[in-house]
Amino acid sequence: MANPSRVRFRVLLAALLGLAAAATWVAFPHRIERVVILASPLESRGADLGPGMELLLKDHLEILAGATVLHADGLPPSGELKRLAPGTWVLRFQGRRTGDQLALTTEWNTVGRLLANEPWKLNTASAQEPQEALQRFTQNWPLPLHFLKGKDLLPRNASRFWSLLEILSVQDDQIATQYLDAARALAEAEPQCATAWTEFGDHLYRSLWVHPEAAGVGLNSLTHQAFQRAETLVPGHPRATFLGSMMLTDTGNQRIALQTLQDALKLRPGIPDLYLGLAYAGRTAGLLEGARRALEQREALFSPGLQPSPWLVETTYLYLGDLKAFRQSLMDMKTSRPDASLLFYQGYLDLLEKHPSKALKAFQEGSREPVTPIPFRELCRAYQAYLEGDPAKGLALLHQVDEVRGRLHIPDGEWTFKEAEAYALLGDADGAMDAATRAFVQGFSCAAWFEGSPFLARARTHPKWATLRRNVRERQAVLALSFPPATFTP
């Protein structure tokens, strides 16, 4: 299930496999370039540019060059550089705003040249219209252009460019809702700007998660439409496709999500997040071998030992029964503040491994306010009640959650399945069966975990279980025919 406390693609330095892995890309029509963007110095990351510029440059590199793009806070020492492929490009930038104009300075180098103490290639420009500045950026970069959609990535109006940059810089999900009206107004004022539509969809998506009580009628379909509008303007738009696929999966549309992601990867096979989307849609549909292959393909884009920090809990390994890999994925997650989803799964795994005292500690930490996301905080409280021997309290909490989630526009069947397990643990077989059925209706059909979760054991004694089990297996089998494991990798 998608973790709504998502960082905005800010990851620790990661890089690509060495030259031996280059053969992986021979089958594709063009060589995939690898680019690490170094964060601009803090003094130039305020009102003028902010982290939104890094995301905008990432979009340009992915969309126009099909490059694999990573981020780093600064140039790593030579010892770490030696672990990277010599041909990996390194980009650093600075900029300033003058009126509504942008002066953008970029510097390029490669890992090999840096190790040989070769100078950076500097591109400076005086202040000019933002469209012209970004066009100059793409014209002067050392990468081949494989796609020509640059004009659809930026607002036509210069002043609106700065509004876009401010919206792009919003990293906190709680703050994202405050920018929702601005994102909508920008998309409506710049209907040909794919980035504006992507941001509108992103802010809608995050708002639906963080403030479900404020989600009005129709926001779900409006979010889908925003991502689709971006993908229409820029076919295979990596960020719009990835975010759109996550929401499609959350709303039980795995088939569409998988097909959309695979179409996008045919155009740009070097985008790591597209494989992450495949894994998410695949695991919730029960296509675990395909999901595992997608994760391996994503990892193959990075050097061993230098993986980016995950920003969502990856349960593929859990459903495969590889608890060691699942725990490692939890340990790899880096969060700047307590995250209820991570704490929930830490307690969940401790329970699976029969460490109730450790599990209780994790659930207690995840239950505290203001820890978010709220749905996982409520789950933590229900599991905490189970471990404290107070099933009545736990069931009352779950009933309250049901009332709220019944009004949600992002049902998320995988999350509902965790609720079903809680009902079963707390002794309510009817409630567990009802929640498990809702999880299936909402799109979660991982037969391996329906049948293998020890927490759901009580539901598997219910008279309706055989029918649900058959339905889960049938849906998974139908999807497996359309999306065999081989389709999850290029």
SULTA-V253219 format. One record per residue. RES is the residue in one small letter. PSI is psi as a letter, one per 20 degrees, with the letter a starting at -180 (NA if undefined). Layout:
RES;PSI / RES;PSI
This chain:
m;q / a;p / n;o / p;i / s;m / r;p / v;q / r;m / f;k / r;o / v;r / l;r / l;p / a;q / a;a / l;r / l;q / g;a / l;h / a;h / a;i / a;h / a;h / t;h / w;j / v;h / a;i / f;q / p;i / h;q / r;p / i;p / e;q / r;p / v;p / v;p / i;p / l;p / a;p / s;q / p;q / l;h / e;i / s;j / r;k / g;c / a;h / d;g / l;f / g;r / p;i / g;h / m;h / e;g / l;h / l;g / l;h / k;g / d;g / h;g / l;g / e;g / i;g / l;h / a;i / g;k / a;q / t;o / v;p / l;r / h;q / a;q / d;h / g;r / l;p / p;q / p;r / s;h / g;h / e;h / l;h / k;i / r;i / l;q / a;p / p;h / g;j / t;p / w;q / v;p / l;p / r;q / f;q / q;r / g;r / r;q / r;p / t;o / g;c / d;j / q;q / l;p / a;o / l;p / t;p / t;q / e;p / w;q / n;r / t;r / v;g / g;g / r;h / l;g / l;h / a;j / n;k / e;q / p;r / w;q / k;o / l;p / n;o / t;q / a;q / s;r / a;p / q;r / e;p / p;h / q;g / e;h / a;g / l;h / q;g / r;h / f;g / t;h / q;h / n;i / w;q / p;k / l;q / p;q / l;p / h;i / f;q / l;m / k;k / g;h / k;i / d;j / l;i / l;q / p;q / r;h / n;p / a;g / s;h / r;h / f;g / w;h / s;g / l;g / l;h / e;g / i;g / l;h / s;i / v;o / q;h / d;p / d;h / q;h / i;h / a;h / t;h / q;h / y;j / l;g / d;h / a;h / a;g / r;g / a;h / l;g / a;h / e;h / a;h / e;m / p;i / q;j / c;o / a;h / t;h / a;g / w;h / t;g / e;h / f;g / g;g / d;g / h;h / l;g / y;g / r;h / s;h / l;h / w;g / v;h / h;m / p;h / e;h / a;j / a;o / g;r / v;p / g;i / l;h / n;g / s;h / l;h / t;g / h;g / q;h / a;g / f;h / q;h / r;g / a;g / e;h / t;g / l;h / v;n / p;p / g;j / h;o / p;g / r;g / a;g / t;g / f;g / l;g / g;h / s;h / m;g / m;h / l;g / t;g / d;h / t;j / g;k / n;l / q;h / r;g / i;g / a;g / l;g / q;g / t;g / l;g / q;h / d;g / a;h / l;h / k;h / l;g / r;n / p;i / g;j / i;o / p;h / d;h / l;h / y;h / l;h / g;g / l;g / a;g / y;g / a;h / g;g / r;h / t;i / a;j / g;j / l;m / l;h / e;h / g;g / a;g / r;g / r;h / a;g / l;h / e;h / q;h / r;g / e;h / a;i / l;i / f;q / s;q / p;p / g;i / l;l / q;q / p;q / s;p / p;q / w;j / l;q / v;p / e;o / t;j / t;g / y;h / l;g / y;h / l;i / g;j / d;m / l;h / k;g / a;h / f;g / r;h / q;h / s;h / l;h / m;h / d;i / m;p / k;p / t;q / s;i / r;r / p;p / d;o / a;h / s;g / l;g / l;h / f;g / y;h / q;g / g;h / y;g / l;h / d;h / l;g / l;h / e;j / k;l / h;m / p;h / s;g / k;h / a;g / l;g / k;g / a;g / f;h / q;g / e;h / g;i / s;i / r;q / e;q / p;k / v;p / t;r / p;q / i;g / p;g / f;h / r;g / e;h / l;g / c;g / r;h / a;g / y;h / q;g / a;h / y;g / l;h / e;j / g;k / d;m / p;h / a;g / k;g / g;g / l;h / a;g / l;g / l;h / h;h / q;g / v;g / d;h / e;g / v;g / r;h / g;i / r;i / l;q / h;i / i;n / p;g / d;n / g;h / e;g / w;g / t;h / f;h / k;h / e;g / a;g / e;h / a;g / y;g / a;g / l;h / l;j / g;j / d;n / a;h / d;g / g;h / a;g / m;g / d;g / a;h / a;h / t;g / r;h / a;g / f;g / v;h / q;j / g;i / f;o / s;l / c;n / a;h / a;h / w;h / f;g / e;i / g;i / s;p / p;h / f;h / l;j / a;g / r;h / a;h / r;i / t;i / h;q / p;h / k;i / w;g / a;h / t;g / l;g / r;g / r;g / n;g / v;g / r;g / e;g / r;g / q;h / a;h / v;g / l;h / a;h / l;h / s;h / f;m / p;r / p;h / a;h / t;i / f;i / t;q / p;NA
